[in-house]
Amino acid sequence: MSNTSNKPKIYASAIGRRKESTAAVRFVSGSGQILVNGRPAVDYFQKNPSAISRLSLPFSTVKVSKYNALVSAHGGGFTGQLDATVLAVSRALVQIKADYKLPLRKEGLLTRDSRTRQRRMVGTGGKARRQKQSPKR
């Protein structure tokens, strides 16, 4: 029984979060292609044309294109998954080489955006900030 398998070698992996979204990234050797949930990133994020440029920003900042990024994104919506993916890719690049941390930090790509949805309050009719209508007289 041989010990060789067809699994690609994983160079780095990281997790990014934003709002209710989570993205897990694995880097394998390749030509810089980004696959999100098994689909090319161009197809997955086709609603917003600027999404692809935002997604490739970590790679262009450190001038790296020899890894394919395999992304598993779930939860939340379009923007949350995009921002979680960008954070995860940036964190994985720092794992590969620590020298990448400073330029990625200056670009603001390693900062976790902690803003989430405000919880609903009791007595507000199902909304976070709505209040009961007060009588006029």
N, C-alpha and C positions, 0 to 999 in steps of 0.2 A: 504494500500500500504506500503510495507516494505522498509526500507531505506538501506538494505544490498545489496551490488552489488558484482559481481565477479571481480572487478578491483583490481589488487594488489596494496598495499600501496607503494608509491614512497618515498624513503628515501632521495634521493638527485638527482639533475640533473645539468648538466653543458654542456657547448658548447666549442669545440675546433676547431681551424682553422689552416690550413697549405696550402700554395700555393693557389689553387683555391678550395680546399676541405673544407667542414664543417661537423662536426660530433656532434650530440646531444646525450647525454648519460643520461639514467635514471636508478637508482639503485632500485631494488625490492628485497625482501627477497628470498633467494635461496641458491644454493650450489657453487657459483662461476662460473656459466656458462656465456659465453659472446655470445650474439646474435647480428649479424650485418645485418641490413635490413631483419630481419626475418630468417636468416640462421645462423647456428653455425659459429663462427669465423674461425674454422679450414677449413670449406668449402669455406668461402668467401675469405680468404687470402691464398688459397692453392698454389698460384704461388710461394710464397717464404716461405721456411720452417722456417726461422728465424723470420718470422713475428709473429708467435704465442708466441714465447718467449719474443719478444719485447712488445707484447700486454699484457702479464701477468706480466710484470715487475713492474707496480705500485702496483698490489696486493701482489706480493712476497716481495716488499720492505717494506711494512707496515704490512705484515703477516695477511691479511684479506681474508677470502673466504666465508663469509656468505651472500654475495649479488650477485644477477644475474645482469649483465649489459645489458640493452637493448639499442642498438646503432642504430641511423639513420644517415648514412653517404651518402653524395652526393657531386657531383662536383669533378673536378680534376681527378687524376689517382690513381693508386694503392698505391704508397708511400705517397702521400699527404693525402689520406683517413686514412691510417694506423697511420701516425703521428698526425693527427687531433684527432683520436680516443684515442690515448695514452694520449694526453693533456687533453681531456675531462674527461677521467676516473680519471686522477690524480686530476683534479680540483674538481670532485665530491667527491673523498675520503677526500679532505681537508674540504669540506662542512660538511661531516659526523663528523669528529673529527679534531680539529685544531692542535692537536699534530702531525698529519701526515705531516704537511707542511714542517718541517725541513728535515726529511729523503728524502722526494720526491724532495725537492729543491736541496739537495746534489747530488742526482742521476741525476739531470738535467731534470726532468720530468715536471716541472712547467714552463719552459721557452718557450715562444711562438717564433717559428722560423719565422721571418718576411720576409724572402727572397721570393720574388715572381718573376714571369716572367717579363722581361724587355719589356717595350712598344716598338712598332715599331716606327722608326723615319721616317720623311718625306724624300723621295728621296733615300731610301736605298733598293728599290726593294722588299719590303715586309718582310724584316728581320730587327732585332734590330740593329745589328752591321755591317752588310754588307755595303760596300761603292761601289760607281760607279767605274768601271774600268777606269784607267787613260791611255791616249794614250802614246805610247812608244816614239814617235818623235814629 
